[in-house]
């Protein structure tokens, strides 16, 4: 690169390299969660949200809809940014920052996808089974 460095207009070759990077499944390996991300004009403290939710181990019922909504918004934002990377007139530095932000969104999506949402029907069935076992054990003890 010349004296202007990152202010060079994005070449087709570099654009393709960045598009390939964001498509790789391994792109998020070693990537940090972005601290915050602008989604549809609103800044979201993404890192705090993901870690607070992950800390609980499973998604509690009161957060389930919120987590799904965040996933949906992140997926839409990723699509918007990918379209911009594919077709907008960008400098090399803008395109690289955009690709980094897409990988950061992918990292957050992966973290949120790995959260366990307990099946409430299965949980209720399991509680019934445990209750029945306790009753059988109690009756066995009385009859002995």
N, C-alpha and C positions, 0 to 999 in steps of 0.2 A: 504494500500500500504506500501511497505517497504521503506528502506532508499533511494532507487533510485527514488521514487515518480513517476513523470510524464514520466520518461524514460522507464517505463515498456512497454513491448510489448503489443499491443492492443489485448484484448481478443475478442473472437467471440461475447460474450454477450454485451460487451461495444460497439462494432461495430454496432450491431443490435439496441442498444439504440440510438446511434447517427444517424443511418439511419432513425429510427422512428421519431426522433426529426426534421430532415430536411423535412420529408414528411408531418408533421402536418401543417394545414392551419394557425394555431395560432402561429406558431414558430416566426413570424416576429413581433408579438405584443410586443411593448416596446423596440424593437431593434433599435439601431442607424444605420444610413446609414454609410457604410464604407467611410472614407475620400478618399481613393484611392484604386484601385484594379488593379492587373496585369491581362490583357486580352491578350492572345496570345503573351506574351512577351513584351507588351507595357503597361506602367503604365497610368492609366486614373484617373483623379481627379473626381471621381464619385459624391461625395457629392456636390461639386460646380456645376457640370453639372446639377444634378437633381434639386437643389434649384434654380439655375438661370432659368431653364426651367419652373419649377412650379411657380415661381414668376410672370411670364407672364400670368398665368391663363389658357390660351389655347396655343397650340403649333402653333406658327406662321408658315406660309407656308415655309419660308426659313430654318426653323429648322426641319420640318417634316421628311425629309429623314434621317437626322442625328439622330433624336430620334429613328426612326425605326431601323437604323443600330446599335445603342447602345443596344437596346432591343435584337436584334438578336445575337450580340456578347455576351451579358450577359447570354442569354439562353444557348448558346453553351458552355460558360465557366462553367456555373452551371452543365451542363451534364458531362463535363470533370472532374470536381472536385468530382461529385457524384460517377462516375465510379472509381475514385481513392480511395474514401472512402470505396467503396464496396469491392475492391479487392487488394489494395496495402498493402505491409508490412509497417505498421506505428507504431510509439509509441503512447501511449495514448495521450500525449500532442499534437503530430502532428495531430492525428485524431480529437481531440477536436478543435484545431485551424482551421482545414479544415472544420469541421461542422459549426463553427462560421462564416467562410468566405462564406459558401453556404447560410446561413441564411441572411447574409448581402447583398448578391447578390439578394436574394428573396425580401428583403426589398426595394432595389433599383428598381427591376422590378415592384413591386407593386406600387411604387410611380410614375414610368413612365407610367404604364398601366392606372392609374387614370387620367392622363392628357387628357384634352378634345381636340380632333382634329376636328375643325369645318368642316362641310361639305360645300365645296365651292359651289356646285350646289344649295343646300338649301339656302345658304346665298344670292346667286344671285337672286333666286326666291323671297326671302323675301324682298330684295331691290326693285324688280319690283312691288311687292304688295304695299309697302310703297309709291313708286312713283305714282302709280295709285291712291292711296287714296288721296295723296296731290293734284293731278289734279282734281279729283272729288270734293274735298273740294273747290278748287279754282273756278271751274266752278259753283258750288252752290252759292258761294259768289257773283260772277259776275251776275248771273241770278236773284238773290234776289232783 
